[in-house]
Amino acid sequence: MKALNEYVNEMNRWKSFISKTPTYTFPLSQKMVDEIAYSLDTDLSPENLHCDGEISMSEANQKYRFYERVYRDLEKYCLKNWLNTPEIYEL
C-alpha cells in the first residue's frame, strides 16, 4: 500500500492549500475511494501524464508506472475493506 499512501499524502498536501485539515484519512470511505480514483484517472490522461509534452518519454513512463501501482494498491484496499473498486478508464 506504499504507492497508495504516497498518492493520498500528495493529494492531502495539495488540498492543504484550501483547508487546514487532511481531506483523505484511513480508513477510506467509498466516497473517498471514488474521489481518489477520479483524481488518478485525471492524472493518467495523456496531457497530464506527459505534462503537455514538457517531459521526456521515460519520465512519462515512470509516472505511468507509479499511477499503475497506486491503482493496484487501491484495488487491494477495496477488496480487503469490502468497498467497490472504481473503474479507471485511462489505464
C-alpha positions, 0 to 999 in steps of 0.5 A, a space after each residue: 500500500 506504499 504507492 497508495 499512501 504516497 498518492 493520498 499524502 500528495 493529494 492531502 498536501 495539495 488540498 492543504 492549500 484550501 483547508 487546514 485539515 487532511 481531506 483523505 484519512 484511513 480508513 477510506 470511505 467509498 466516497 473517498 475511494 471514488 474521489 481518489 480514483 477520479 483524481 488518478 484517472 485525471 492524472 493518467 490522461 495523456 496531457 497530464 501524464 506527459 505534462 503537455 509534452 514538457 517531459 521526456 518519454 521515460 519520465 512519462 513512463 515512470 509516472 505511468 508506472 507509479 499511477 499503475 501501482 497506486 491503482 493496484 494498491 487501491 484495488 487491494 484496499 477495496 477488496 480487503 475493506 469490502 468497498 467497490 473498486 472504481 473503474 479507471 478508464 485511462 489505464 
